[in-house]
């Protein structure tokens, strides 16, 4: 009886345990990234040939303390390597170390190799050669807390390499991870019940091929030409040959009985061709239907009514790709819900947020590792939508009061909104203290109404359940008043989320709508962020910027989505410079500028901290817009506090202001106090706060403050701004 250790990716341990027990292993116990088991050499051979989940099968041959280089060398030399390595055999050494004095794995591998080679030399024999690709014997060293375990790697090369893959995509799914997905999704039982398998993003075909070989009873290692035990001196050739013969007979019986029920598609025609070649090499191409089209257009094949949809969508790990992922996952979820009723589904999502973006309710969630990347496997039963209209419960007395108030507000504002062409506005702002929220209306350019509801902090004596009930009532009432379905209502509640976010977990839809304001168009995202991309309370501030911008160079600090820059450009600004630290917001800003025909060198986007930009800037600007956050503690810039730092910020702006220029300074900190005494020696100050509040924000007239600041002329000089105003 021998003891073995089978390694596997993290998250597969319990599946591998069950698999090894089925293969004849005894005393089977899962460990981190692997499973310990006992058995004969035949058990180990079966594990190498039949395990769909293991990465390697190791046979430990020695264990000893190795706190130093000398101790490691001595421990390796104490083993009689002639029992394992034949004359003229080749070897390779893999090593890994954790929590030990010796932390360099390459050095450890070198010392193990030296000790083995030196033993042969000391006996007057020819030293073994090194072959890192396919050695006769691969030695594995694991050093943990200065305790060494030396093993023979019976697999020799990772077992996920099945021998059929000719080509792969840019981010291939390992075969043992694909097998784990299929097992967790219940594929063998689905196939036994007559179900089909469909992968709408099949890439190089890994999931489809693993699924076919699994139910055809084809040993995953049958096509491999190399194993680590083939050159091992204790290899039992007759035993291995008998196991191969058995596996071939099972495959010869299983493959002809396989049903033609494997369907895959991909948007990339090269991947479709790669999947076809891999399927041919694996011997299952005749059971596959592979097409080129995107996941949005996937549908059950004709005549197929049940099965498993399983896929590994992209995760957006590349720079700039993450923002588009939620939209992809949401589309995938909608497609599955609408077209695959009665099927099961399994999605390997890049993380839990992307999984939630599908809007499907998972019945099981499993953490799996795709290489070093932690992912989540979600499995679903796809039930039909309940289209039966439900009779709504009557509104509570409070909700009815809210509805009356909201309808009154709409009647009061509607004519002015239509007269002034306003399509994004505030309809309700905590008018009733019990219903503490703001309701903003966004009408997109197609005329469709969307609602954005944001909860204010409830008093401490209001129970959490009462607050939640009231928010549900707000969403229902707003939907009824504006005839807007719940799917177009963004509801943001004040529940602590990851990292202390006061609004908890946002959706990850990746959905943008276009709205018009002042004859200009802007992209708005109602779901994914705390703010939507368009500060509605700054509507008049933006209009003032358009008025002031003519012929001026304009600097927009803390630019966010550059709506102010768009207004300035529309006001015939000479050029605009938009500065923000966030690459996400600058990309959004670029889209807003391009949407209105403003692009090129005249409209510069700069990823920088505002203070740093001002420190290094050399040009002067005729109009500087400063709308900073109340606080910022970004890792890429110094902490910022608007009350503490506004004087230094505005004086730095003054250094970059032309003699006839204007600084428009705004912020939303309710308790903010402008330090006029520190600024008046350099700047004249005009408080324009009251004039900058739109009529639909009249209930919250302190929602922001705004000042116009200009350089104070030197004694005896005439203020150019005053001259211009007199001429007008």
Secondary structure, DSSP 8 states (H G I E B T S, - for coil): -EEEEEE--TT-HHHHHHHHHHTT-EEEEEETTEEEEEE-HHHHHHHHHH-SS-SEEEEEEEEEE-SSHHHHHHHHHTS-GGGT--TT-EEEEEEEEESSS---HHHHHHHHHHHHHHHHHHTT----EE-SSS-SEEEEEEEETTEEEEEEESSSS-TT--S--S---TT---HHHHHHHHHHTTHHHHHHTT-EEEETT-TTSHHHHHHHHHHTT--TTTT----TTTT-TT--HHHHHHHHHHHHHHHHHHTTT--S-EEEEES-HHHHHHHHHHHHHHT-GGGEEEEE--GGG----TT---EEEEE------STTTHHHHHHHHHHHHHHHHHH-TT-EEEEEESSHHHHHHT----SEEEEEEETTEEEEEEEEE------S--------HHHHHHHHHHHHHHHHHHHHHHHHT--EEEEEESSSTTS-EEEEEEEBTTS-EEEEEEE----TTS-HHHHHHHHHHHHHHHHHHTT--GGGEEEE-----GGG-TT---------EEEEETTEEEEE-SSSSSS-SS-GGGHHHHHHHHHH-TT-EEEEES-TT-HHHHHHHHTT-SEEEEEES-HHHHHHHHHHHHHTT--STTEEEEES-HHHHHHH----EEEEEEE--SEE--TTS--EEHHHHHHHHHHHHHHTEEEEEEEEEEE--TT----HHHHTTTEEEEE-TGGGS-GGGGGGTTS-EEEEEEE---TT---HHHHHHHH-
